[in-house]
Amino acid sequence: MNRDILPLCAGVNLQYVAPHVAWVTLDRPQARNAIDADVTIGLELAVAMTETDVDIWCTVLTGAGEQAFCAGADLRVIAEGEAASLSTPGGGFAGFVNQPRQKPWIAAVNGFALAGGTEIALACDLIVAAEHATFGLPEVQRGLVAAAGGLYRLTRAIPRALALELILTGERLPAQRAHQIGLVNHVVPMEGLRACALALAQRICANAPIAVRESLTVARAAFDHDDQALRQISAHAMHTVASSNDFKEGPRAFLEKRPPRWSGT
């Protein structure tokens, strides 16, 4: 496996760190990994590359350094009247928050994730965080609105009253509290963050990739459809899985008392 770091643009790197796992890094530590036009292009490209690479089953997204996961939009870009460059037609803010993805993404939050940084983390499927990490949607403190999905994703992810308090005050949410209320899956010391995220990705990749993707599709749809529609989505997922080679490999491996050899086909 090629473990070289592949620069996708000035501000986003991609690395293949383990079998079936990609690692994407927001690499603007001097700007607290804020989103500019280059990062937007790079993140959209990272999604396209990992979605089309049949050997990649899970992706981890993190920020460079130990201070910030992402500070949100680069305010210099907005001040220069170039806010439109921070979104793409298909991906929305950062080329990411609205981008259709079949494969799971894990946010490894290595510092504060504020405004658009929290929205990017919420757009991932799972979140692991360093002990000093914080989350927040402080837009109201600047006369703005968290318009990149944070307002509804946060309200879905945690108790409504607490979500409203955070949204209306703009206050920060520490990692430990985020873990207590179910927003974050794991909180670890900073030095263990990479290992924690990688271990979680590998646990996912130990399973049949088509079954993982189809299960994720149904779970993501849970908030957007009624039971009747979800039954149809679930039936389609089952049909897709049943048509795969891995559908036979799982039971066969169980009966032969050996680890399954997933093909992803």
N, C-alpha and C positions, 0 to 999 in steps of 0.2 A: 504494500500500500504506500502511495506517495504521501508523506506527511509534510511536504513543503507547504509553506504559507503562500497562498495565491492571492495577490492583491486584485480585488475586483474594481477598485477605483481609489481615489485619494480619500481614504476614510473607512473602507470596509475590506476586511480580509476574510478569506475562506481557507479552511484547513481540514483535511481528512484525518481524524485523530484516532480512529479505531474502526474495526470492521462495521460498515453500514452507518457510521456516525460522522456527520459534518459539524464543524465548529466555525461559527461566523462571529467576527469581532468588529464592533464599532470602534474605529481606531483614530479618534481625534481627542486624545486625552488633554491636550492643551486647551481645547474648547469644551471640556467636560462631556465629550462625545455627543455634542449637540448635532442636530440634523441640519445639513446643508444640501445643496443641490447634488453634489457628488455622492454623498451618503445615500440620498434618495435613489439615485440611479443604481448604486451598488447593492442596496438591499433588495431592490426589485430583481436585479440580476441574480442575487444569491437564491432567492425563492425559485426563479426559473431554473437555475442549475440544479438545485437539490430536488426539485419536483421531477425533472426529466432524467436524472441519473438513477437508473434502476438499482444501483448498488447502494444508494443512500436511503435509509429507512427512517432516520430521525436526525434532527438538527438542533444544536444548542446555539443560542444567541447571547452574547455578553458584551461588555464594554472593556476598553483598554484601561489599565491602571487600577487603583484601589479606591478612587474618590467617587467616581460617577459611572453608573450604568449608561444613563443618557439624561441630559438636562432638557430634553425636548427640542423645540425648534430653535435654530440659531437666530437670536434676535437681531443680529447685524444684517442678516439676509432680509428679515422682515422690514427693518428700518430703511433698507435700500430699495424697498418696493418690489422685492422679488419673491414674495411669499408663495406665489404659484409654483415656483421651482421646487418647493418642498413636498409636492404631491405629484402623483401620476394618475392618469385616467383609470387604470386598472387596479392600482394598489392603494390609492388614497395617500394619507400622510406617510412620509418616509418611504413611499413605494411598498408599504408593508401592511398597514393595519386593516385594509380591506382586500388584500390580495388573496384570491382563492388558493387554498393549500389542502392537499389530501394527506400529507405526512405530518406527524407531530413535531412541534417546536417547543423547546424548553428555554425559558429565559433564566439565565444565570446572572442574577442582579448583584453586581460587585460594589455597589455604592448607592448613592441616591438616584432614584428614578422619579423624576418630577415632570409634571405636565405631559408633554408628548412622550417622555420616557416611561411614565406609568402606562400610558395608552399603548405603547409598543409591547410592554410586558403583558398587559391584559389581552393583547391580540395573540399572544402565544398560548399554548395549551396547558403548560405546567410552569411553575415558577419555583426556583430555589434561590435563596438569598444569603448573602453574608450577614453576620450579626449586626454590622453597623449600617446596613442598607435601610433606606427609607423610601416611602412612596407618597405621592400626593398629586392633587390636581389644583394647583394654586392660581388657576387662571382668573378666578373672580377677584383676586387681590390686585390684578392688573387691568381690570375692566374687560376681560376676555372670556371666552367660553371654551371648554374642553370639547372641541368639535370632532375629534378623531376617534370617537368610540368610547372614550373614557366614562362619560356620563351614564351610558346604559350598561356597559360591561361591568363597571364597578358596582352598580346597583344590583345587577344579577349575581355577582360573585360573593357579596357579603350581606349581612343583615341590612334591610332597607334604611332603618333609622340611622345606623352608623354611616352608611354610604352618603345619605343626605347631609349629615353633619360634616363629613369630610369635604363634600362638594361645595357646600354653602359657606364654609369657613376658610377653605383652602389650606387647612392645617395638614401637617405631615403624619404619616402612619409608620411607626417603627417596625422593623422586620419581625420582631418577636410577637408584637400585637397582631400583625398581618397573618402570622402563622396561627395564632390562637383562634382567629375568626375564619380561617379556612382560605384566605387569599393566597397564601404561600404554602407550598408542599413541604419544604424543608428549610431550616435555618442552621447554618454552620459557621464556624470561624472562617475568616477570609482565606486562610491558607488551605482550607479544605473544600472551598467552593468548586473548583474545577473537578476535583475527584468526585464530589457529590453529584454534580450535573452529569458527568460522564457515566457514573455508575447507574443513574436513573435511565439515561439513554440506552445503555447496554441491557438493562432489564427489559426495556421496551423491545429492543431488537432481538431478544431471545425468543420472541413470539412470532407467529406467522405474520409477515408484513401486510398482506392483503387483508387479513382478518383485523389487524390493528387499524388500518386505514378506513375500512368500512365501519368498524365500531366507532371510530372517531367521528365519522360523518353523521351517524345517527345521534351520537351524544351532543354534537354541536347543534343539531337541529332541534333539540329538545325545547329550547326557549321560544322557538319561532313558529311552531306548528302545533295543531291539536292532535289528540290521540289517533284519530282516523288517518291523518296524513302521516304521522310517525309510524303507524303500522305499515303503510305502503313503503316508506323509506326503509324500514327495517327489513321488509320482505325483499326489496331490491338488493339490500346489502347481503342478505343471506344467499340470494341467487348468485351474486357475484362471487362470494366466497366458495359456494358449492361448485362453481365452475372452475375453480383453481386446482392446480396439482397439489398444493399444500393441504387442501381439504382431505385428501386421502393420506397424505404423509403423516399428519398428526395422529390419527388413530393407529396407523401402521406402526409408528415409532413407539406408541404406548404399549401395543401388544407385544412388540419385539424387545421391550424394556431397554430402549436406547434413546439418546437425545434426538429430537427431530432434526432433519436436514431441510430447512426451508429454502425453497427456490424463488419465492416471490412471483411465481407464474401460475 
